[in-house]
Structure formats: C-alpha cells, structure tokens
Amino acid sequence: MSFTREISELLKKQARLFKIFTLLGPRQSGKTTLLRTLFLNYIYVSLESPDVLERMISDFRSFFRDIGF
C-alpha cells in the first residue's frame, strides 16, 4: 500500500537544489520507501550500520567515490 506524502514535492524541490540531502524521522515510518519511490535513479545509502557510518566518517572522500558519487 502506498500513501501520498505531503512532503513529496518539497523533497523533489530540494533534490534539484542539493546533490545530497538527508531525511530523518522515526523508525519504520516509511522514509526509505518514500525516497526510493520518488528517486528511482538515485544512489541510496543507509548510515544505520555502524560499520558504514564509521567508514563514511573516517574517509568520506573515498566513501563517496566508492558509491559512485
């Protein structure tokens, strides 16, 4: 089941202005589903895993290069 989110148009506008943005909210609230629905051809990276987060923090240039950014 899919819902129309009021924030959808704002997210699309922000994506045109910024190369990277973050959507924060409570667990299991549909953030990932919303972003993957709105931005089919975008790179998605979850920083929930401590290993991924640590890698991004310790060497962000290599991290973004490796994910194709």
All heavy atoms as TSV, in Angstrom:
chain	resi	resn	atom	element	x	y	z
A	1	MET	N	N	0.846	-1.176	0.000
A	1	MET	CA	C	0.000	0.000	0.000
A	1	MET	C	C	0.892	1.241	0.000
A	1	MET	O	O	1.861	1.321	0.733
A	1	MET	CB	C	-0.906	-0.006	1.233
A	1	MET	CG	C	-1.780	1.232	1.314
A	1	MET	SD	S	-2.781	1.343	2.815
A	1	MET	CE	C	-3.835	-0.068	2.624
A	2	SER	N	N	0.554	2.199	-0.819
A	2	SER	CA	C	1.341	3.422	-0.932
A	2	SER	C	C	0.485	4.623	-0.573
A	2	SER	O	O	-0.691	4.676	-0.895
A	2	SER	CB	C	1.850	3.564	-2.357
A	2	SER	OG	O	2.580	4.740	-2.493
A	3	PHE	N	N	1.094	5.580	0.097
A	3	PHE	CA	C	0.405	6.795	0.509
A	3	PHE	C	C	1.042	7.992	-0.178
A	3	PHE	O	O	2.249	8.013	-0.409
A	3	PHE	CB	C	0.509	7.002	2.025
A	3	PHE	CG	C	-0.126	5.911	2.822
A	3	PHE	CD1	C	0.626	4.862	3.314
A	3	PHE	CD2	C	-1.486	5.937	3.085
A	3	PHE	CE1	C	0.053	3.859	4.048
A	3	PHE	CE2	C	-2.079	4.930	3.823
A	3	PHE	CZ	C	-1.313	3.891	4.305
A	4	THR	N	N	0.255	8.996	-0.483
A	4	THR	CA	C	0.794	10.250	-0.981
A	4	THR	C	C	1.250	11.052	0.231
A	4	THR	O	O	0.484	11.289	1.147
A	4	THR	CB	C	-0.270	11.047	-1.760
A	4	THR	OG1	O	-0.731	10.234	-2.828
A	4	THR	CG2	C	0.304	12.340	-2.302
A	5	ARG	N	N	2.509	11.442	0.228
A	5	ARG	CA	C	3.066	12.189	1.347
A	5	ARG	C	C	3.099	13.671	1.016
A	5	ARG	O	O	3.493	14.057	-0.087
A	5	ARG	CB	C	4.492	11.713	1.650
A	5	ARG	CG	C	4.608	10.235	1.951
A	5	ARG	CD	C	4.084	9.930	3.320
A	5	ARG	NE	N	4.264	8.521	3.605
A	5	ARG	CZ	C	4.386	8.023	4.804
A	5	ARG	NH1	N	4.336	8.814	5.851
A	5	ARG	NH2	N	4.542	6.741	4.989
A	6	GLU	N	N	2.702	14.501	1.956
A	6	GLU	CA	C	2.709	15.949	1.744
A	6	GLU	C	C	4.115	16.484	1.470
A	6	GLU	O	O	4.286	17.485	0.793
A	6	GLU	CB	C	2.111	16.669	2.953
A	6	GLU	CG	C	0.626	16.423	3.109
A	6	GLU	CD	C	0.037	17.137	4.311
A	6	GLU	OE1	O	0.664	18.095	4.809
A	6	GLU	OE2	O	-1.051	16.741	4.734
A	7	ILE	N	N	5.116	15.815	1.976
A	7	ILE	CA	C	6.491	16.279	1.845
A	7	ILE	C	C	7.100	15.933	0.483
A	7	ILE	O	O	8.171	16.411	0.129
A	7	ILE	CB	C	7.361	15.702	2.998
A	7	ILE	CG1	C	8.660	16.477	3.136
A	7	ILE	CG2	C	7.588	14.219	2.790
A	7	ILE	CD1	C	9.461	16.126	4.362
A	8	SER	N	N	6.433	15.137	-0.328
A	8	SER	CA	C	6.990	14.665	-1.599
A	8	SER	C	C	7.457	15.792	-2.505
A	8	SER	O	O	8.572	15.755	-3.041
A	8	SER	CB	C	5.968	13.802	-2.341
A	8	SER	OG	O	5.693	12.639	-1.616
A	9	GLU	N	N	6.636	16.796	-2.715
A	9	GLU	CA	C	7.020	17.898	-3.610
A	9	GLU	C	C	8.195	18.691	-3.052
A	9	GLU	O	O	9.071	19.122	-3.797
A	9	GLU	CB	C	5.826	18.808	-3.900
A	9	GLU	CG	C	4.754	18.147	-4.751
A	9	GLU	CD	C	5.291	17.561	-6.058
A	9	GLU	OE1	O	6.067	18.261	-6.745
A	9	GLU	OE2	O	4.952	16.413	-6.374
A	10	LEU	N	N	8.227	18.885	-1.744
A	10	LEU	CA	C	9.353	19.589	-1.123
A	10	LEU	C	C	10.647	18.794	-1.320
A	10	LEU	O	O	11.693	19.364	-1.635
A	10	LEU	CB	C	9.098	19.826	0.366
A	10	LEU	CG	C	10.236	20.474	1.146
A	10	LEU	CD1	C	10.554	21.860	0.589
A	10	LEU	CD2	C	9.887	20.555	2.618
A	11	LEU	N	N	10.593	17.493	-1.162
A	11	LEU	CA	C	11.783	16.661	-1.359
A	11	LEU	C	C	12.282	16.749	-2.798
A	11	LEU	O	O	13.486	16.850	-3.044
A	11	LEU	CB	C	11.490	15.207	-0.989
A	11	LEU	CG	C	11.284	14.923	0.489
A	11	LEU	CD1	C	10.836	13.491	0.692
A	11	LEU	CD2	C	12.544	15.204	1.282
A	12	LYS	N	N	11.375	16.724	-3.758
A	12	LYS	CA	C	11.771	16.844	-5.165
A	12	LYS	C	C	12.441	18.195	-5.430
A	12	LYS	O	O	13.445	18.272	-6.142
A	12	LYS	CB	C	10.557	16.679	-6.073
A	12	LYS	CG	C	10.022	15.269	-6.116
A	12	LYS	CD	C	8.809	15.227	-7.025
A	12	LYS	CE	C	8.089	13.916	-6.943
A	12	LYS	NZ	N	6.879	13.903	-7.785
A	13	LYS	N	N	11.897	19.241	-4.839
A	13	LYS	CA	C	12.481	20.570	-4.999
A	13	LYS	C	C	13.881	20.626	-4.387
A	13	LYS	O	O	14.816	21.151	-4.996
A	13	LYS	CB	C	11.579	21.614	-4.333
A	13	LYS	CG	C	12.078	23.028	-4.457
A	13	LYS	CD	C	11.133	24.011	-3.805
A	13	LYS	CE	C	11.653	25.429	-3.886
A	13	LYS	NZ	N	10.761	26.377	-3.216
A	14	GLN	N	N	14.032	20.082	-3.199
A	14	GLN	CA	C	15.333	20.078	-2.534
A	14	GLN	C	C	16.355	19.270	-3.325
A	14	GLN	O	O	17.527	19.629	-3.383
A	14	GLN	CB	C	15.214	19.531	-1.108
A	14	GLN	CG	C	14.380	20.394	-0.182
A	14	GLN	CD	C	14.935	21.795	-0.060
A	14	GLN	OE1	O	16.084	21.999	0.274
A	14	GLN	NE2	N	14.097	22.779	-0.350
A	15	ALA	N	N	15.916	18.186	-3.946
A	15	ALA	CA	C	16.820	17.348	-4.732
A	15	ALA	C	C	17.358	18.100	-5.949
A	15	ALA	O	O	18.456	17.814	-6.427
A	15	ALA	CB	C	16.117	16.073	-5.159
A	16	ARG	N	N	16.596	19.052	-6.455
A	16	ARG	CA	C	17.081	19.865	-7.571
A	16	ARG	C	C	18.112	20.893	-7.092
A	16	ARG	O	O	18.970	21.318	-7.853
A	16	ARG	CB	C	15.917	20.573	-8.261
A	16	ARG	CG	C	15.041	19.626	-9.072
A	16	ARG	CD	C	14.028	20.363	-9.919
A	16	ARG	NE	N	13.059	21.142	-9.176
A	16	ARG	CZ	C	11.893	20.689	-8.729
A	16	ARG	NH1	N	11.540	19.437	-8.952
A	16	ARG	NH2	N	11.074	21.476	-8.068
A	17	LEU	N	N	18.047	21.283	-5.834
A	17	LEU	CA	C	18.941	22.301	-5.291
A	17	LEU	C	C	20.223	21.731	-4.688
A	17	LEU	O	O	21.254	22.404	-4.677
A	17	LEU	CB	C	18.214	23.113	-4.214
A	17	LEU	CG	C	16.993	23.907	-4.666
A	17	LEU	CD1	C	16.279	24.503	-3.463
A	17	LEU	CD2	C	17.395	24.995	-5.639
A	18	PHE	N	N	20.159	20.515	-4.159
A	18	PHE	CA	C	21.289	19.932	-3.438
A	18	PHE	C	C	21.629	18.553	-3.988
A	18	PHE	O	O	20.741	17.779	-4.310
A	18	PHE	CB	C	20.969	19.799	-1.939
A	18	PHE	CG	C	20.612	21.103	-1.293
A	18	PHE	CD1	C	19.293	21.439	-1.065
A	18	PHE	CD2	C	21.607	21.994	-0.920
A	18	PHE	CE1	C	18.958	22.649	-0.469
A	18	PHE	CE2	C	21.289	23.198	-0.333
A	18	PHE	CZ	C	19.953	23.528	-0.098
A	19	LYS	N	N	22.927	18.246	-4.060
A	19	LYS	CA	C	23.357	16.923	-4.519
A	19	LYS	C	C	23.089	15.843	-3.484
A	19	LYS	O	O	22.867	14.690	-3.822
A	19	LYS	CB	C	24.847	16.941	-4.849
A	19	LYS	CG	C	25.175	17.751	-6.074
A	19	LYS	CD	C	26.644	17.653	-6.377
A	19	LYS	CE	C	26.976	18.412	-7.635
A	19	LYS	NZ	N	28.383	18.237	-8.008
A	20	ILE	N	N	23.178	16.231	-2.216
A	20	ILE	CA	C	22.990	15.283	-1.113
A	20	ILE	C	C	22.004	15.889	-0.129
A	20	ILE	O	O	22.089	17.068	0.192
A	20	ILE	CB	C	24.317	15.006	-0.376
A	20	ILE	CG1	C	25.334	14.373	-1.324
A	20	ILE	CG2	C	24.087	14.124	0.842
A	20	ILE	CD1	C	26.714	14.224	-0.722
A	21	PHE	N	N	21.072	15.077	0.346
A	21	PHE	CA	C	20.220	15.528	1.438
A	21	PHE	C	C	19.848	14.333	2.295
A	21	PHE	O	O	20.028	13.183	1.897
A	21	PHE	CB	C	18.982	16.297	0.949
A	21	PHE	CG	C	17.986	15.496	0.178
A	21	PHE	CD1	C	16.930	14.876	0.819
A	21	PHE	CD2	C	18.084	15.376	-1.187
A	21	PHE	CE1	C	16.001	14.151	0.109
A	21	PHE	CE2	C	17.160	14.661	-1.909
A	21	PHE	CZ	C	16.111	14.037	-1.264
A	22	THR	N	N	19.383	14.612	3.479
A	22	THR	CA	C	19.065	13.583	4.455
A	22	THR	C	C	17.616	13.709	4.876
A	22	THR	O	O	17.124	14.816	5.095
A	22	THR	CB	C	19.960	13.759	5.707
A	22	THR	OG1	O	21.326	13.703	5.303
A	22	THR	CG2	C	19.690	12.697	6.741
A	23	LEU	N	N	16.957	12.593	5.008
A	23	LEU	CA	C	15.592	12.555	5.528
A	23	LEU	C	C	15.642	11.825	6.862
A	23	LEU	O	O	16.020	10.654	6.924
A	23	LEU	CB	C	14.659	11.842	4.552
A	23	LEU	CG	C	13.208	11.725	4.983
A	23	LEU	CD1	C	12.569	13.105	5.161
A	23	LEU	CD2	C	12.427	10.902	3.967
A	24	LEU	N	N	15.299	12.526	7.915
A	24	LEU	CA	C	15.317	11.947	9.259
A	24	LEU	C	C	13.896	11.746	9.758
A	24	LEU	O	O	13.003	12.518	9.409
A	24	LEU	CB	C	16.064	12.870	10.226
A	24	LEU	CG	C	17.504	13.206	9.878
A	24	LEU	CD1	C	18.045	14.249	10.844
A	24	LEU	CD2	C	18.364	11.970	9.897
A	25	GLY	N	N	13.700	10.747	10.587
A	25	GLY	CA	C	12.397	10.507	11.174
A	25	GLY	C	C	12.431	9.227	11.987
A	25	GLY	O	O	13.446	8.521	12.023
A	26	PRO	N	N	11.320	8.906	12.630
A	26	PRO	CA	C	11.274	7.703	13.469
A	26	PRO	C	C	11.409	6.429	12.642
A	26	PRO	O	O	11.094	6.402	11.445
A	26	PRO	CB	C	9.907	7.787	14.143
A	26	PRO	CG	C	9.098	8.671	13.258
A	26	PRO	CD	C	10.054	9.617	12.601
A	27	ARG	N	N	11.871	5.387	13.297
A	27	ARG	CA	C	11.999	4.083	12.636
A	27	ARG	C	C	10.646	3.614	12.126
A	27	ARG	O	O	9.616	3.875	12.726
A	27	ARG	CB	C	12.563	3.055	13.613
A	27	ARG	CG	C	14.012	3.351	14.017
A	27	ARG	CD	C	14.542	2.331	15.010
A	27	ARG	NE	N	14.475	0.961	14.543
A	27	ARG	CZ	C	15.358	0.400	13.708
A	27	ARG	NH1	N	16.371	1.095	13.274
A	27	ARG	NH2	N	15.228	-0.853	13.352
A	28	GLN	N	N	10.695	2.898	11.007
A	28	GLN	CA	C	9.507	2.272	10.423
A	28	GLN	C	C	8.408	3.265	10.041
A	28	GLN	O	O	7.223	2.947	10.106
A	28	GLN	CB	C	8.947	1.211	11.390
A	28	GLN	CG	C	9.919	0.108	11.752
A	28	GLN	CD	C	10.273	-0.751	10.557
A	28	GLN	OE1	O	9.416	-1.205	9.835
A	28	GLN	NE2	N	11.573	-0.949	10.334
A	29	SER	N	N	8.799	4.474	9.664
A	29	SER	CA	C	7.790	5.479	9.300
A	29	SER	C	C	7.654	5.666	7.787
A	29	SER	O	O	6.868	6.491	7.339
A	29	SER	CB	C	8.110	6.815	9.969
A	29	SER	OG	O	9.361	7.307	9.526
A	30	GLY	N	N	8.440	4.915	6.997
A	30	GLY	CA	C	8.312	4.972	5.548
A	30	GLY	C	C	9.316	5.869	4.843
A	30	GLY	O	O	9.139	6.187	3.665
A	31	LYS	N	N	10.386	6.271	5.518
A	31	LYS	CA	C	11.380	7.155	4.914
A	31	LYS	C	C	12.037	6.511	3.697
A	31	LYS	O	O	12.103	7.115	2.621
A	31	LYS	CB	C	12.458	7.532	5.934
A	31	LYS	CG	C	11.957	8.275	7.153
A	31	LYS	CD	C	13.077	8.512	8.153
A	31	LYS	CE	C	13.729	7.261	8.678
A	31	LYS	NZ	N	12.881	6.364	9.463
A	32	THR	N	N	12.530	5.304	3.850
A	32	THR	CA	C	13.205	4.604	2.758
A	32	THR	C	C	12.250	4.367	1.599
A	32	THR	O	O	12.592	4.618	0.435
A	32	THR	CB	C	13.779	3.268	3.251
A	32	THR	OG1	O	14.714	3.532	4.299
A	32	THR	CG2	C	14.466	2.519	2.130
A	33	THR	N	N	11.070	3.902	1.887
A	33	THR	CA	C	10.075	3.648	0.845
A	33	THR	C	C	9.759	4.930	0.094
A	33	THR	O	O	9.690	4.934	-1.144
A	33	THR	CB	C	8.796	3.057	1.458
A	33	THR	OG1	O	9.123	1.837	2.128
A	33	THR	CG2	C	7.744	2.805	0.403
A	34	LEU	N	N	9.573	6.014	0.797
A	34	LEU	CA	C	9.274	7.290	0.165
A	34	LEU	C	C	10.410	7.722	-0.756
A	34	LEU	O	O	10.186	8.062	-1.922
A	34	LEU	CB	C	9.028	8.367	1.231
A	34	LEU	CG	C	8.836	9.799	0.720
A	34	LEU	CD1	C	7.615	9.885	-0.189
A	34	LEU	CD2	C	8.718	10.754	1.885
A	35	LEU	N	N	11.637	7.704	-0.263
A	35	LEU	CA	C	12.768	8.145	-1.071
A	35	LEU	C	C	12.997	7.246	-2.278
A	35	LEU	O	O	13.251	7.725	-3.384
A	35	LEU	CB	C	14.036	8.219	-0.219
A	35	LEU	CG	C	14.040	9.306	0.851
A	35	LEU	CD1	C	15.312	9.226	1.680
A	35	LEU	CD2	C	13.891	10.685	0.231
A	36	ARG	N	N	12.882	5.954	-2.099
A	36	ARG	CA	C	13.091	5.035	-3.227
A	36	ARG	C	C	11.968	5.142	-4.253
A	36	ARG	O	O	12.188	4.883	-5.430
A	36	ARG	CB	C	13.246	3.616	-2.722
A	36	ARG	CG	C	14.571	3.422	-2.017
A	36	ARG	CD	C	14.828	1.991	-1.660
A	36	ARG	NE	N	16.102	1.889	-0.985
A	36	ARG	CZ	C	16.868	0.831	-1.021
A	36	ARG	NH1	N	16.499	-0.228	-1.699
A	36	ARG	NH2	N	18.006	0.812	-0.383
A	37	THR	N	N	10.791	5.534	-3.830
A	37	THR	CA	C	9.670	5.745	-4.750
A	37	THR	C	C	9.845	7.041	-5.536
A	37	THR	O	O	9.614	7.080	-6.747
A	37	THR	CB	C	8.335	5.792	-3.977
A	37	THR	OG1	O	8.160	4.550	-3.294
A	37	THR	CG2	C	7.160	6.010	-4.905
A	38	LEU	N	N	10.271	8.101	-4.869
A	38	LEU	CA	C	10.421	9.399	-5.517
A	38	LEU	C	C	11.667	9.493	-6.397
A	38	LEU	O	O	11.664	10.192	-7.408
A	38	LEU	CB	C	10.500	10.518	-4.463
A	38	LEU	CG	C	9.242	10.805	-3.667
A	38	LEU	CD1	C	9.521	11.879	-2.625
A	38	LEU	CD2	C	8.115	11.244	-4.586
A	39	PHE	N	N	12.728	8.815	-6.008
A	39	PHE	CA	C	14.021	8.972	-6.667
A	39	PHE	C	C	14.547	7.617	-7.146
A	39	PHE	O	O	15.501	7.071	-6.592
A	39	PHE	CB	C	15.009	9.642	-5.713
A	39	PHE	CG	C	14.510	10.943	-5.148
A	39	PHE	CD1	C	14.133	11.038	-3.822
A	39	PHE	CD2	C	14.399	12.060	-5.956
A	39	PHE	CE1	C	13.661	12.241	-3.300
A	39	PHE	CE2	C	13.925	13.266	-5.451
A	39	PHE	CZ	C	13.556	13.355	-4.121
A	40	LEU	N	N	13.941	7.126	-8.197
A	40	LEU	CA	C	14.248	5.782	-8.688
A	40	LEU	C	C	15.701	5.614	-9.130
A	40	LEU	O	O	16.279	4.538	-8.970
A	40	LEU	CB	C	13.323	5.429	-9.849
A	40	LEU	CG	C	11.833	5.396	-9.523
A	40	LEU	CD1	C	11.024	5.174	-10.791
A	40	LEU	CD2	C	11.541	4.320	-8.494
A	41	ASN	N	N	16.294	6.624	-9.709
A	41	ASN	CA	C	17.644	6.506	-10.264
A	41	ASN	C	C	18.719	7.122	-9.377
A	41	ASN	O	O	19.818	7.387	-9.845
A	41	ASN	CB	C	17.688	7.147	-11.657
A	41	ASN	CG	C	16.774	6.433	-12.616
A	41	ASN	OD1	O	16.708	5.210	-12.622
A	41	ASN	ND2	N	16.041	7.182	-13.404
A	42	TYR	N	N	18.408	7.353	-8.131
A	42	TYR	CA	C	19.371	7.954	-7.210
A	42	TYR	C	C	20.110	6.874	-6.427
A	42	TYR	O	O	19.638	5.756	-6.288
A	42	TYR	CB	C	18.646	8.860	-6.206
A	42	TYR	CG	C	18.317	10.236	-6.742
A	42	TYR	CD1	C	17.579	10.401	-7.904
A	42	TYR	CD2	C	18.741	11.371	-6.081
A	42	TYR	CE1	C	17.277	11.655	-8.395
A	42	TYR	CE2	C	18.443	12.635	-6.560
A	42	TYR	CZ	C	17.705	12.768	-7.720
A	42	TYR	OH	O	17.420	14.015	-8.189
A	43	ILE	N	N	21.278	7.239	-5.921
A	43	ILE	CA	C	22.034	6.352	-5.051
A	43	ILE	C	C	21.478	6.510	-3.641
A	43	ILE	O	O	21.317	7.612	-3.138
A	43	ILE	CB	C	23.536	6.715	-5.067
A	43	ILE	CG1	C	24.107	6.517	-6.466
A	43	ILE	CG2	C	24.299	5.895	-4.037
A	43	ILE	CD1	C	25.501	7.104	-6.634
A	44	TYR	N	N	21.181	5.400	-2.986
A	44	TYR	CA	C	20.662	5.409	-1.624
A	44	TYR	C	C	21.707	4.780	-0.711
A	44	TYR	O	O	22.220	3.692	-1.009
A	44	TYR	CB	C	19.358	4.616	-1.561
A	44	TYR	CG	C	18.903	4.341	-0.160
A	44	TYR	CD1	C	18.216	5.303	0.568
A	44	TYR	CD2	C	19.179	3.129	0.455
A	44	TYR	CE1	C	17.815	5.068	1.859
A	44	TYR	CE2	C	18.772	2.884	1.746
A	44	TYR	CZ	C	18.095	3.849	2.442
A	44	TYR	OH	O	17.706	3.611	3.726
A	45	VAL	N	N	22.034	5.454	0.374
A	45	VAL	CA	C	22.991	4.928	1.342
A	45	VAL	C	C	22.373	5.042	2.727
A	45	VAL	O	O	21.963	6.121	3.149
A	45	VAL	CB	C	24.319	5.719	1.315
A	45	VAL	CG1	C	25.275	5.194	2.371
A	45	VAL	CG2	C	24.944	5.672	-0.063
A	46	SER	N	N	22.302	3.931	3.410
A	46	SER	CA	C	21.829	3.931	4.788
A	46	SER	C	C	23.026	3.976	5.719
A	46	SER	O	O	23.964	3.179	5.582
A	46	SER	CB	C	21.003	2.678	5.084
A	46	SER	OG	O	20.677	2.632	6.462
A	47	LEU	N	N	23.004	4.899	6.653
A	47	LEU	CA	C	24.088	5.013	7.631
A	47	LEU	C	C	23.708	4.356	8.957
A	47	LEU	O	O	24.327	4.608	9.980
A	47	LEU	CB	C	24.454	6.486	7.831
A	47	LEU	CG	C	24.927	7.212	6.574
A	47	LEU	CD1	C	25.187	8.683	6.886
A	47	LEU	CD2	C	26.154	6.562	5.980
A	48	GLU	N	N	22.698	3.504	8.901
A	48	GLU	CA	C	22.239	2.825	10.118
A	48	GLU	C	C	23.279	1.831	10.633
A	48	GLU	O	O	23.445	1.660	11.833
A	48	GLU	CB	C	20.916	2.111	9.850
A	48	GLU	CG	C	20.286	1.535	11.082
A	48	GLU	CD	C	18.899	1.003	10.841
A	48	GLU	OE1	O	18.382	1.118	9.723
A	48	GLU	OE2	O	18.327	0.459	11.794
A	49	SER	N	N	23.983	1.180	9.734
A	49	SER	CA	C	25.014	0.224	10.134
A	49	SER	C	C	26.209	0.980	10.708
A	49	SER	O	O	26.746	1.884	10.058
A	49	SER	CB	C	25.464	-0.599	8.923
A	49	SER	OG	O	26.670	-1.268	9.210
A	50	PRO	N	N	26.661	0.607	11.893
A	50	PRO	CA	C	27.824	1.289	12.487
A	50	PRO	C	C	29.067	1.219	11.602
A	50	PRO	O	O	29.842	2.169	11.536
A	50	PRO	CB	C	28.045	0.553	13.810
A	50	PRO	CG	C	26.724	-0.035	14.138
A	50	PRO	CD	C	26.084	-0.372	12.819
A	51	ASP	N	N	29.258	0.112	10.880
A	51	ASP	CA	C	30.422	-0.029	10.010
A	51	ASP	C	C	30.366	0.960	8.845
A	51	ASP	O	O	31.379	1.575	8.499
A	51	ASP	CB	C	30.517	-1.451	9.459
A	51	ASP	CG	C	30.817	-2.477	10.540
A	51	ASP	OD1	O	31.338	-2.087	11.605
A	51	ASP	OD2	O	30.518	-3.664	10.318
A	52	VAL	N	N	29.209	1.113	8.241
A	52	VAL	CA	C	29.052	2.040	7.122
A	52	VAL	C	C	29.237	3.471	7.608
A	52	VAL	O	O	29.939	4.273	6.982
A	52	VAL	CB	C	27.676	1.865	6.437
A	52	VAL	CG1	C	27.461	2.915	5.362
A	52	VAL	CG2	C	27.544	0.466	5.859
A	53	LEU	N	N	28.619	3.798	8.728
A	53	LEU	CA	C	28.742	5.149	9.291
A	53	LEU	C	C	30.198	5.475	9.620
A	53	LEU	O	O	30.692	6.549	9.289
A	53	LEU	CB	C	27.866	5.292	10.535
A	53	LEU	CG	C	27.917	6.648	11.227
A	53	LEU	CD1	C	27.471	7.769	10.296
A	53	LEU	CD2	C	27.038	6.611	12.477
A	54	GLU	N	N	30.898	4.545	10.245
A	54	GLU	CA	C	32.299	4.769	10.608
A	54	GLU	C	C	33.157	4.972	9.359
A	54	GLU	O	O	34.015	5.847	9.325
A	54	GLU	CB	C	32.839	3.594	11.425
A	54	GLU	CG	C	34.317	3.700	11.760
A	54	GLU	CD	C	34.697	4.966	12.508
A	54	GLU	OE1	O	33.897	5.447	13.324
A	54	GLU	OE2	O	35.800	5.489	12.261
A	55	ARG	N	N	32.901	4.182	8.334
A	55	ARG	CA	C	33.669	4.333	7.089
A	55	ARG	C	C	33.420	5.711	6.471
A	55	ARG	O	O	34.339	6.360	5.999
A	55	ARG	CB	C	33.304	3.237	6.101
A	55	ARG	CG	C	34.076	3.369	4.830
A	55	ARG	CD	C	34.131	2.093	4.041
A	55	ARG	NE	N	34.881	2.363	2.835
A	55	ARG	CZ	C	34.323	2.610	1.655
A	55	ARG	NH1	N	33.024	2.587	1.524
A	55	ARG	NH2	N	35.065	2.869	0.609
A	56	MET	N	N	32.170	6.147	6.455
A	56	MET	CA	C	31.838	7.450	5.888
A	56	MET	C	C	32.518	8.569	6.679
A	56	MET	O	O	33.069	9.501	6.116
A	56	MET	CB	C	30.325	7.649	5.882
A	56	MET	CG	C	29.856	8.809	5.004
A	56	MET	SD	S	29.736	10.418	5.810
A	56	MET	CE	C	28.641	10.100	7.144
A	57	ILE	N	N	32.508	8.461	7.995
A	57	ILE	CA	C	33.111	9.488	8.844
A	57	ILE	C	C	34.636	9.496	8.709
A	57	ILE	O	O	35.245	10.559	8.605
A	57	ILE	CB	C	32.704	9.277	10.326
A	57	ILE	CG1	C	31.221	9.584	10.501
A	57	ILE	CG2	C	33.553	10.142	11.252
A	57	ILE	CD1	C	30.675	9.180	11.853
A	58	SER	N	N	35.244	8.321	8.686
A	58	SER	CA	C	36.705	8.253	8.703
A	58	SER	C	C	37.346	8.652	7.373
A	58	SER	O	O	38.453	9.183	7.362
A	58	SER	CB	C	37.172	6.858	9.105
A	58	SER	OG	O	36.807	5.916	8.121
A	59	ASP	N	N	36.654	8.404	6.252
A	59	ASP	CA	C	37.238	8.742	4.956
A	59	ASP	C	C	36.113	9.040	3.974
A	59	ASP	O	O	35.821	8.261	3.075
A	59	ASP	CB	C	38.111	7.589	4.457
A	59	ASP	CG	C	38.901	7.950	3.214
A	59	ASP	OD1	O	38.802	9.106	2.738
A	59	ASP	OD2	O	39.622	7.068	2.706
A	60	PHE	N	N	35.467	10.185	4.153
A	60	PHE	CA	C	34.272	10.492	3.372
A	60	PHE	C	C	34.549	10.624	1.878
A	60	PHE	O	O	33.705	10.276	1.054
A	60	PHE	CB	C	33.542	11.720	3.917
A	60	PHE	CG	C	34.274	13.017	3.747
A	60	PHE	CD1	C	34.103	13.778	2.615
A	60	PHE	CD2	C	35.122	13.472	4.743
A	60	PHE	CE1	C	34.779	14.981	2.453
A	60	PHE	CE2	C	35.802	14.668	4.599
A	60	PHE	CZ	C	35.635	15.416	3.454
A	61	ARG	N	N	35.727	11.087	1.505
A	61	ARG	CA	C	36.042	11.220	0.070
A	61	ARG	C	C	36.050	9.850	-0.618
A	61	ARG	O	O	35.452	9.665	-1.674
A	61	ARG	CB	C	37.365	11.930	-0.136
A	61	ARG	CG	C	37.283	13.409	0.147
A	61	ARG	CD	C	38.550	14.136	-0.276
A	61	ARG	NE	N	38.387	15.555	-0.056
A	61	ARG	CZ	C	39.095	16.262	0.797
A	61	ARG	NH1	N	40.036	15.688	1.509
A	61	ARG	NH2	N	38.875	17.546	0.950
A	62	SER	N	N	36.731	8.898	-0.017
A	62	SER	CA	C	36.756	7.544	-0.577
A	62	SER	C	C	35.382	6.898	-0.532
A	62	SER	O	O	34.969	6.206	-1.457
A	62	SER	CB	C	37.746	6.662	0.181
A	62	SER	OG	O	39.056	7.118	-0.021
A	63	PHE	N	N	34.660	7.140	0.540
A	63	PHE	CA	C	33.322	6.565	0.687
A	63	PHE	C	C	32.417	7.022	-0.461
A	63	PHE	O	O	31.804	6.202	-1.142
A	63	PHE	CB	C	32.719	6.994	2.035
A	63	PHE	CG	C	31.321	6.524	2.254
A	63	PHE	CD1	C	31.078	5.237	2.690
A	63	PHE	CD2	C	30.249	7.364	2.033
A	63	PHE	CE1	C	29.780	4.785	2.892
A	63	PHE	CE2	C	28.953	6.933	2.232
A	63	PHE	CZ	C	28.724	5.640	2.672
A	64	PHE	N	N	32.372	8.316	-0.720
A	64	PHE	CA	C	31.511	8.832	-1.780
A	64	PHE	C	C	32.022	8.429	-3.166
A	64	PHE	O	O	31.233	8.146	-4.068
A	64	PHE	CB	C	31.327	10.339	-1.672
A	64	PHE	CG	C	30.397	10.723	-0.565
A	64	PHE	CD1	C	30.862	11.367	0.557
A	64	PHE	CD2	C	29.044	10.415	-0.644
A	64	PHE	CE1	C	30.001	11.711	1.587
A	64	PHE	CE2	C	28.174	10.750	0.378
A	64	PHE	CZ	C	28.655	11.387	1.488
A	65	ARG	N	N	33.323	8.371	-3.341
A	65	ARG	CA	C	33.883	7.912	-4.617
A	65	ARG	C	C	33.477	6.462	-4.874
A	65	ARG	O	O	33.048	6.108	-5.974
A	65	ARG	CB	C	35.398	8.056	-4.614
A	65	ARG	CG	C	36.029	7.662	-5.955
A	65	ARG	CD	C	37.536	7.503	-5.883
A	65	ARG	NE	N	37.876	6.407	-4.994
A	65	ARG	CZ	C	38.702	6.510	-3.943
A	65	ARG	NH1	N	39.305	7.651	-3.674
A	65	ARG	NH2	N	38.953	5.477	-3.186
A	66	ASP	N	N	33.573	5.619	-3.847
A	66	ASP	CA	C	33.269	4.200	-3.998
A	66	ASP	C	C	31.798	3.916	-4.277
A	66	ASP	O	O	31.472	2.916	-4.902
A	66	ASP	CB	C	33.729	3.422	-2.759
A	66	ASP	CG	C	35.239	3.383	-2.620
A	66	ASP	OD1	O	35.944	3.754	-3.593
A	66	ASP	OD2	O	35.716	2.999	-1.543
A	67	ILE	N	N	30.906	4.791	-3.815
A	67	ILE	CA	C	29.489	4.556	-4.093
A	67	ILE	C	C	29.056	5.199	-5.403
A	67	ILE	O	O	27.889	5.128	-5.795
A	67	ILE	CB	C	28.563	5.032	-2.951
A	67	ILE	CG1	C	28.652	6.540	-2.736
A	67	ILE	CG2	C	28.844	4.264	-1.672
A	67	ILE	CD1	C	27.591	7.089	-1.798
A	68	GLY	N	N	29.999	5.845	-6.093
A	68	GLY	CA	C	29.707	6.378	-7.398
A	68	GLY	C	C	29.232	7.812	-7.426
A	68	GLY	O	O	28.613	8.272	-8.377
A	69	PHE	N	N	29.564	8.538	-6.390
A	69	PHE	CA	C	29.147	9.934	-6.327
A	69	PHE	C	C	30.231	10.840	-6.814
A	69	PHE	O	O	31.366	10.726	-6.535
A	69	PHE	CB	C	28.737	10.297	-4.889
A	69	PHE	CG	C	28.118	11.639	-4.786
A	69	PHE	CD1	C	26.806	11.841	-5.167
A	69	PHE	CD2	C	28.846	12.727	-4.325
A	69	PHE	CE1	C	26.215	13.096	-5.064
A	69	PHE	CE2	C	28.278	13.973	-4.221
A	69	PHE	CZ	C	26.962	14.150	-4.596
